[in-house]
Amino acid sequence: MGPFAFLDERKSSQLLQMTRDGHYEHRSVRVLISGRVQGVGFRYASCRAAKSLGLGGWVRNLTDGRVEMLLSGTHTQVEKMIEWSHSGPAYAEVTDVHLQECAFEPISDFTSRQTK
């Protein structure tokens, strides 16, 4: 259970404090990764990388060949994972990374989900 688990999404977003550089301390970002990203251990490596950073969220394959992630954590944690996603694991060939900011979701663990 994360530190904001007792709050609904609207209340938790109101508690966020901005850092000195103008970014929210906590954030959630949807990431769509294109290229040769399925069948190369991308989801497994994503889980390991995200957990090592202390991120919450999930990763899954999409039927169109992309990988989708939801990252939830501090601004620094999310930025480091986004940077990692531009290269991914050794056998991946990332051609594009698309980001979409989302309302903050306090998620305490990082998991691999079923293909959607």
C-alpha positions as a Markdown table, in Angstrom:
| # | Residue | x | y | z |
|---|---|---|---|---|
| 1 | Met | 0.0 | 0.0 | 0.0 |
| 2 | Gly | 1.5 | 3.3 | -1.1 |
| 3 | Pro | 1.7 | 6.5 | 1.1 |
| 4 | Phe | -1.4 | 8.0 | -0.6 |
| 5 | Ala | -3.5 | 4.8 | -0.8 |
| 6 | Phe | -6.1 | 6.2 | 1.5 |
| 7 | Leu | -6.7 | 9.2 | -0.7 |
| 8 | Asp | -8.7 | 9.3 | -3.9 |
| 9 | Glu | -7.0 | 10.6 | -7.1 |
| 10 | Arg | -8.4 | 14.1 | -6.8 |
| 11 | Lys | -7.3 | 14.6 | -3.2 |
| 12 | Ser | -3.8 | 13.1 | -3.8 |
| 13 | Ser | -3.2 | 15.5 | -6.8 |
| 14 | Gln | -4.0 | 18.4 | -4.6 |
| 15 | Leu | -1.3 | 17.4 | -2.1 |
| 16 | Leu | 1.5 | 17.5 | -4.6 |
| 17 | Gln | 4.2 | 20.0 | -4.0 |
| 18 | Met | 6.2 | 21.6 | -6.8 |
| 19 | Thr | 9.9 | 21.3 | -6.8 |
| 20 | Arg | 12.3 | 24.2 | -7.3 |
| 21 | Asp | 12.5 | 23.6 | -11.1 |
| 22 | Gly | 8.7 | 23.8 | -11.4 |
| 23 | His | 7.9 | 20.1 | -11.7 |
| 24 | Tyr | 5.5 | 18.2 | -9.5 |
| 25 | Glu | 7.3 | 16.1 | -6.9 |
| 26 | His | 5.2 | 13.0 | -7.9 |
| 27 | Arg | 3.9 | 12.3 | -11.4 |
| 28 | Ser | 2.4 | 9.6 | -13.6 |
| 29 | Val | 3.3 | 9.2 | -17.2 |
| 30 | Arg | 2.0 | 6.9 | -19.9 |
| 31 | Val | 4.9 | 5.8 | -22.2 |
| 32 | Leu | 4.4 | 4.1 | -25.6 |
| 33 | Ile | 7.6 | 2.5 | -27.0 |
| 34 | Ser | 7.9 | 1.6 | -30.7 |
| 35 | Gly | 10.5 | -0.5 | -32.6 |
| 36 | Arg | 11.7 | -4.0 | -32.0 |
| 37 | Val | 10.4 | -4.1 | -28.4 |
| 38 | Gln | 8.5 | -7.4 | -28.2 |
| 39 | Gly | 10.2 | -10.7 | -27.9 |
| 40 | Val | 13.4 | -9.2 | -26.6 |
| 41 | Gly | 12.7 | -9.2 | -22.9 |
| 42 | Phe | 11.5 | -5.6 | -22.8 |
| 43 | Arg | 8.8 | -6.2 | -20.2 |
| 44 | Tyr | 11.0 | -8.2 | -17.9 |
| 45 | Ala | 13.9 | -5.7 | -18.1 |
| 46 | Ser | 11.4 | -2.8 | -17.6 |
| 47 | Cys | 10.1 | -4.4 | -14.4 |
| 48 | Arg | 13.7 | -4.8 | -13.1 |
| 49 | Ala | 14.7 | -1.3 | -14.0 |
| 50 | Ala | 11.5 | 0.3 | -12.6 |
| 51 | Lys | 11.8 | -1.7 | -9.3 |
| 52 | Ser | 15.4 | -0.7 | -8.9 |
| 53 | Leu | 14.3 | 2.9 | -9.2 |
| 54 | Gly | 11.5 | 2.4 | -6.7 |
| 55 | Leu | 8.8 | 3.2 | -9.3 |
| 56 | Gly | 5.2 | 2.0 | -9.3 |
| 57 | Gly | 3.2 | 1.2 | -12.4 |
| 58 | Trp | 3.0 | -1.5 | -15.0 |
| 59 | Val | 4.2 | -2.6 | -18.5 |
| 60 | Arg | 2.5 | -4.6 | -21.2 |
| 61 | Asn | 2.7 | -5.5 | -24.9 |
| 62 | Leu | 0.2 | -4.0 | -27.3 |
| 63 | Thr | -1.2 | -6.0 | -30.2 |
| 64 | Asp | 0.2 | -3.4 | -32.6 |
| 65 | Gly | 3.8 | -4.3 | -31.6 |
| 66 | Arg | 4.5 | -1.5 | -29.2 |
| 67 | Val | 5.1 | -1.7 | -25.4 |
| 68 | Glu | 3.1 | 0.5 | -23.1 |
| 69 | Met | 4.1 | 1.5 | -19.6 |
| 70 | Leu | 2.5 | 3.6 | -16.8 |
| 71 | Leu | 5.2 | 5.1 | -14.6 |
| 72 | Ser | 4.3 | 6.5 | -11.2 |
| 73 | Gly | 6.8 | 8.0 | -8.8 |
| 74 | Thr | 8.9 | 11.1 | -8.1 |
| 75 | His | 9.9 | 13.3 | -11.0 |
| 76 | Thr | 13.5 | 12.0 | -10.8 |
| 77 | Gln | 12.5 | 8.4 | -10.8 |
| 78 | Val | 10.1 | 8.8 | -13.8 |
| 79 | Glu | 12.7 | 10.8 | -15.8 |
| 80 | Lys | 15.4 | 8.1 | -15.2 |
| 81 | Met | 13.0 | 5.4 | -16.4 |
| 82 | Ile | 12.0 | 7.4 | -19.5 |
| 83 | Glu | 15.7 | 7.8 | -20.3 |
| 84 | Trp | 16.2 | 4.0 | -19.9 |
| 85 | Ser | 13.2 | 3.4 | -22.2 |
| 86 | His | 14.9 | 5.1 | -25.1 |
| 87 | Ser | 17.3 | 2.2 | -25.4 |
| 88 | Gly | 15.7 | -0.6 | -23.3 |
| 89 | Pro | 17.4 | -4.0 | -22.9 |
| 90 | Ala | 20.3 | -5.2 | -25.1 |
| 91 | Tyr | 18.3 | -6.8 | -27.9 |
| 92 | Ala | 15.7 | -4.0 | -28.3 |
| 93 | Glu | 15.8 | -1.5 | -31.1 |
| 94 | Val | 13.7 | 1.5 | -29.9 |
| 95 | Thr | 12.6 | 3.8 | -32.7 |
| 96 | Asp | 10.2 | 6.1 | -30.9 |
| 97 | Val | 9.1 | 6.9 | -27.3 |
| 98 | His | 5.8 | 8.8 | -26.9 |
| 99 | Leu | 5.0 | 10.4 | -23.5 |
| 100 | Gln | 1.6 | 11.4 | -22.1 |
| 101 | Glu | 1.3 | 13.0 | -18.7 |
| 102 | Cys | -1.5 | 11.6 | -16.6 |
| 103 | Ala | -3.2 | 12.4 | -13.3 |
| 104 | Phe | -1.0 | 11.1 | -10.5 |
| 105 | Glu | -1.8 | 7.5 | -9.6 |
| 106 | Pro | -0.1 | 6.4 | -6.3 |
| 107 | Ile | 1.0 | 2.9 | -7.3 |
| 108 | Ser | 3.3 | 1.0 | -4.9 |
| 109 | Asp | 4.6 | -1.8 | -7.1 |
| 110 | Phe | 5.6 | -2.3 | -10.7 |
| 111 | Thr | 4.1 | -5.3 | -12.6 |
| 112 | Ser | 3.9 | -6.9 | -16.0 |
| 113 | Arg | 0.4 | -7.0 | -17.4 |
| 114 | Gln | -1.4 | -9.1 | -20.1 |
| 115 | Thr | -1.2 | -8.0 | -23.7 |
| 116 | Lys | -3.9 | -5.5 | -24.7 |
